[in-house]
């Protein structure tokens, strides 16, 4: 696999729908990593208990039987149209499946949960399986995500690839190379780390690489616009503050309309990007504001 195959996606400010060639070209310059910014300490040395201030109980968002509370949005199709049954419930698992696709042609999918959220912990258990769908871009190999502080699904344009959101990028290993999971990507957004505004699209976490089809547990502790922590198997692997709309992004501009650019709340969604992935748990713990 070439280097580009390991890289996450980027939505360019000038367009909601990009060619794979454009996205790859942007990625070569965009994925700089915190080290390139002189910020190694922002994600390093964070291996600690997730939080000692949590109160509440885990609420299952996925019942293992149907899509109650969830709505799909797939690029090029209306909200609620589960094109080619991309999202499935099978064997008690929530699955992203491509067996009805002859070829993937930019049908990026997001499964939205119905409730707008602000202070919470989201926990998923996921694994990648099988082969990537023909036509899927190289960077989407074993690539999915949990999208936080999403714009309302009904506000997305029909051909919009990704919601304006904060993405907790879920990656699987290729069997050889280092490829951490629970990275940060920012479609239409920016964050702050160490007092600096981070405008690069993706930032790697300090997690280890998970090769093969093993189950991985990822939690994200979200406290409005104050702080967000990515947690893999109980260890904090990335942390940042002040999630906000990117005023240079075309989709984000439509959401601003003179309002506050800080992202204090939003919807969450699970991603489908051309590689089959399974979720056996999706759970939520609400936190006091």
Residue, then its C-alpha position, 0 to 999 in steps of 0.5 A: x500500500x502506498x503512503x496515501x492509502x494510510x491518510x485520512x480524508x479532507x473536505x476542501x473549503x471551496x467545495x462539498x464534493x471533491x475528486x479523489x485526486x484532489x483530496x489526495x493532493x491536499x492530504x499530502x500537504x495537510x496531514x502534518x502531525x503535531x510534531x510538525x507544529x512543534x506540539x508533541x506534548x499535546x497528545x503524548x504522555x496522556x495515557x491516564x484514566x479517562x476521567x474521575x468526574x463522570x456521573x451517570x449511567x451508560x445508555x445503549x443507543x443501538x438496540x441490536x434489532x433495528x435503527x430506532x433513533x437513527x437516520x442515514x444520509x448518503x452522498x447524492x441521496x435524500x436523508x433517510x434513503x439507505x442506499x443499497x442497504x449500506x447500513x444493516x442490522x445483522x446478527x445483533x451488530x450494526x454493520x456497514x456493508x457493500x455487498x450490493x455495490x458493483x463499485x463505490x463512487x463517492x457514496x459516503x454515508x453517515x448514520x445520524x442519532x436523533x438527539x442533539x448532545x453537548x456534555x456526554x461520553x460516547x463509547x463504541x466497540x468496532x472492528x473492520x472486516x473483509x475487503x474494501x469495496x472496489x472504487x473506494x479511495x486508498x485513504x478510506x482503507x479500514x477507515x470509519x469515524x464517529x462524527x461529533x458536534x455535527x450539523x443537523x442532518x437535514x441541513x446537509x446538501x444532497x451532494x455533500x460528502x461529510x457533515x461539518x463536524x469533529x471527526x474521531x477517525x477510526x482506523x485499522x492497521x494494514x498488517x505492517x505499518x503504524x496506523x493509530x486509531x482515534x485520530x482527529x479530523x476536522x471537516x469544516x472545523x478547527x480546534x485549539x491545542x496548547x493555546x494554538x488554533x489547529x487548522x490542519x485537517x488531521x492530527x494523529x493520536x498516540x494509540x497503538x495500531x490495531x491490525x486484523x479484525x479485532x474488536x477495539x473500544x473507543x470512548x470520547x468524552x465531550x464537554x461542550x466547547x470546553x474539552x474533548x478527549x479521545x480514549x482507546x482501551x481506557x487510555x487518553x490518546x488525544x485531547x483538545x479544546x474549543x471546537x469551532x466552525x472554520x470560517x474559511x470552509x464553504x459548508x461552515x459559512x452557511x451554518x455561521x450566519x452571524x452566529x457563534x462559531x464555537x461548537x457547544x453541541x450538535x448531533x453525532x453520526x457513524x461513518x461509512x467510507x467504502x470499507x466494511x465495518x461492524x459495531x457491536x456496542x454504541x453507548x452514551x453517558x450524559x454528563x452534567x453541564 
